[in-house]
Amino acid sequence: MEPISLTTERLLLRPFVPSDVTALQAACQDPDISRYTNVPSPYTLEHARTFIEERCVDGWRDDSVYAFGLFSREDGRLVGSMALVRLQLPGPERQAELGYWTAKEARGRGYTVEAAREVIRWAFEDLGIERMEWYAEAGNEGSRAVALKVGFRMEGTMRAKIPYAGTRRDAWVGALLPSDLGLPTPAPYLPYPERG
């Protein structure tokens, strides 16, 4: 797929470009980003270059990962990053995972919720995604708050899902369906009937 850009009231969501290397490297110095994501620590200019010039390009080309930088429309500064990862399952499952981080100085302003709503809309309406998943290390209240605000329903805790610093950590997991947002889906959802 050719990379695309999306816009919201306050943000431009666009693929990273080489001129973003310095801003990306600076944002990823925040220990909370490396703590709760797979961003290396310390995060070097070479990490940023490789991510932008190789991983992001490959993801769009292969239709496997659609990575967006979240930029303020007011002043162009980087406020976060978001990626939609197609889950590589056998058959036409049409499932994806949403991941994100927010730059430290941009937290608490609703930018990530705003961006997530637009990426989710695009995924459901334009890509035909039928199930969106989110997971984060148990205890990552910021990530969970964003997921809840955009409509994810928490489904539980996965034991030992996340490797971190020689350990395995539990993860909270949630899912969002087009029907949760009143959108149609090609495959009807038939939930298991609740029994009293």
C-alpha positions as CSV (number, residue, x, y, z in Angstrom):
1,M,0.0,0.0,0.0
2,E,1.1,3.5,-0.7
3,P,1.6,5.5,2.5
4,I,-1.2,7.8,3.4
5,S,-1.8,10.7,5.8
6,L,-4.8,11.3,8.0
7,T,-6.0,14.5,9.7
8,T,-7.9,15.3,12.8
9,E,-8.9,18.6,14.4
10,R,-5.5,19.1,15.9
11,L,-3.2,16.5,14.3
12,L,-1.6,15.4,11.1
13,L,-1.0,11.7,11.1
14,R,1.6,10.9,8.5
15,P,4.4,8.4,7.8
16,F,7.7,9.4,9.3
17,V,10.2,10.9,6.9
18,P,14.0,11.2,7.2
19,S,13.8,14.8,8.5
20,D,11.9,13.4,11.6
21,V,14.9,11.4,12.8
22,T,16.1,14.0,15.4
23,A,12.6,14.6,16.8
24,L,11.9,10.8,17.0
25,Q,15.2,10.2,18.8
26,A,14.6,13.0,21.2
27,A,11.1,11.8,22.1
28,C,12.3,8.2,22.7
29,Q,14.7,9.3,25.4
30,D,11.8,9.2,27.8
31,P,12.3,6.2,30.0
32,D,8.5,5.5,30.1
33,I,8.5,4.9,26.3
34,S,11.2,2.3,26.4
35,R,9.7,0.8,29.6
36,Y,6.3,0.1,28.0
37,T,7.2,-0.4,24.3
38,N,9.8,-2.3,22.3
39,V,11.8,0.9,21.7
40,P,15.5,0.3,22.5
41,S,17.1,2.1,25.3
42,P,19.3,4.1,24.9
43,Y,17.6,5.1,21.7
44,T,20.1,6.4,19.2
45,L,19.9,8.4,16.0
46,E,20.8,5.2,14.2
47,H,17.7,3.5,15.8
48,A,15.5,6.4,14.6
49,R,17.0,6.3,11.1
50,T,16.6,2.5,10.8
51,F,13.0,2.7,12.0
52,I,12.0,5.5,9.6
53,E,14.0,4.5,6.5
54,E,13.6,0.7,6.7
55,R,11.0,-0.6,9.1
56,C,8.3,2.0,8.3
57,V,8.9,1.8,4.6
58,D,8.8,-2.0,4.6
59,G,5.6,-2.1,6.7
60,W,3.7,0.1,4.3
61,R,5.1,-1.7,1.3
62,D,4.2,-5.1,2.7
63,D,0.7,-4.1,4.0
64,S,1.9,-5.4,7.4
65,V,2.5,-2.3,9.6
66,Y,1.1,1.2,9.0
67,A,3.2,3.5,11.2
68,F,2.2,7.1,11.7
69,G,4.0,10.0,13.4
70,L,1.4,12.2,15.2
71,F,2.2,15.9,14.5
72,S,0.6,19.0,15.9
73,R,-1.2,20.9,13.1
74,E,-0.5,24.1,15.0
75,D,3.3,24.0,15.1
76,G,4.4,20.7,13.4
77,R,6.0,19.2,16.5
78,L,6.0,15.4,17.1
79,V,3.5,14.5,19.8
80,G,3.5,10.7,19.4
81,S,3.6,7.6,17.3
82,M,0.9,5.1,16.4
83,A,1.0,1.9,14.4
84,L,-1.7,-0.4,13.0
85,V,-0.2,-3.9,12.8
86,R,-2.0,-6.5,10.6
87,L,-2.1,-9.8,12.5
88,Q,-0.6,-12.4,10.3
89,L,-3.0,-15.3,10.9
90,P,-3.9,-18.0,8.4
91,G,-6.9,-17.2,6.3
92,P,-8.7,-13.9,5.8
93,E,-9.1,-13.0,9.5
94,R,-9.0,-9.2,8.9
95,Q,-7.6,-8.5,12.4
96,A,-5.1,-5.8,13.5
97,E,-3.4,-4.5,16.6
98,L,-3.2,-0.9,17.6
99,G,-0.1,0.4,19.4
100,Y,1.0,3.8,20.4
101,W,3.1,6.1,22.6
102,T,2.9,9.8,23.4
103,A,5.7,12.2,23.8
104,K,6.2,13.1,27.5
105,E,5.4,16.8,27.0
106,A,2.2,16.1,25.0
107,R,0.6,13.7,27.5
108,G,-2.7,14.5,29.1
109,R,-4.0,16.6,26.2
110,G,-6.1,13.9,24.4
111,Y,-3.8,13.7,21.3
112,T,-3.5,9.9,21.4
113,V,-7.2,9.4,21.8
114,E,-7.9,11.8,18.9
115,A,-5.4,10.0,16.7
116,A,-6.6,6.5,17.7
117,R,-10.2,7.3,16.7
118,E,-9.1,8.4,13.2
119,V,-6.8,5.4,12.7
120,I,-9.5,3.0,13.9
121,R,-12.1,4.6,11.6
122,W,-9.7,4.2,8.7
123,A,-8.9,0.6,9.6
124,F,-12.6,-0.4,9.9
125,E,-13.9,1.6,6.9
126,D,-11.1,1.6,4.4
127,L,-9.1,-1.5,5.3
128,G,-12.0,-3.8,6.2
129,I,-10.6,-4.7,9.6
130,E,-13.1,-6.7,11.6
131,R,-11.4,-7.0,14.9
132,M,-8.9,-4.5,16.5
133,E,-6.8,-5.6,19.4
134,W,-4.9,-3.7,22.0
135,Y,-2.6,-4.9,24.7
136,A,-0.2,-3.3,27.1
137,E,1.8,-4.4,30.1
138,A,-0.5,-4.9,33.1
139,G,-0.2,-1.7,35.1
140,N,0.2,0.7,32.2
141,E,-2.7,2.8,33.2
142,G,-2.0,5.5,30.6
143,S,-2.3,3.1,27.6
144,R,-5.4,1.5,29.1
145,A,-7.1,4.9,29.6
146,V,-6.6,5.7,25.9
147,A,-7.9,2.2,24.9
148,L,-11.0,2.6,27.1
149,K,-11.7,6.2,25.8
150,V,-11.8,5.0,22.2
151,G,-14.1,2.1,23.0
152,F,-11.9,-1.0,23.5
153,R,-13.6,-3.6,25.7
154,M,-11.2,-5.2,28.2
155,E,-11.1,-8.9,27.7
156,G,-8.7,-9.9,30.5
157,T,-5.1,-10.5,31.4
158,M,-2.6,-12.6,29.4
159,R,0.0,-14.2,31.6
160,A,3.7,-13.8,30.6
161,K,2.8,-12.1,27.3
162,I,5.5,-9.5,27.3
163,P,9.3,-10.2,27.6
164,Y,11.0,-7.3,29.4
165,A,14.6,-7.1,30.8
166,G,15.0,-10.9,31.1
167,T,11.5,-11.4,32.6
168,R,8.0,-12.1,31.3
169,R,5.3,-9.7,32.2
170,D,1.5,-10.0,32.2
171,A,-0.5,-7.9,29.7
172,W,-4.0,-6.4,29.7
173,V,-5.8,-7.1,26.5
174,G,-8.8,-5.5,24.9
175,A,-10.7,-5.6,21.6
176,L,-12.8,-3.3,19.5
177,L,-15.3,-4.4,16.8
178,P,-16.8,-2.2,14.1
179,S,-20.2,-3.0,15.7
180,D,-19.0,-1.4,19.0
181,L,-18.9,1.9,17.1
182,G,-22.2,1.3,15.1
183,L,-20.3,0.4,11.9
184,P,-21.1,-2.4,9.6
185,T,-18.9,-5.4,9.1
186,P,-18.8,-8.0,6.3
187,A,-18.8,-10.9,8.8
188,P,-21.6,-10.7,11.4
189,Y,-20.6,-11.1,15.0
190,L,-22.4,-13.9,16.8
191,P,-21.5,-13.6,20.5
192,Y,-21.8,-16.5,22.8
193,P,-25.2,-16.1,24.6
194,E,-24.8,-15.1,28.2
195,R,-26.4,-17.5,30.7
196,G,-27.8,-16.5,34.0
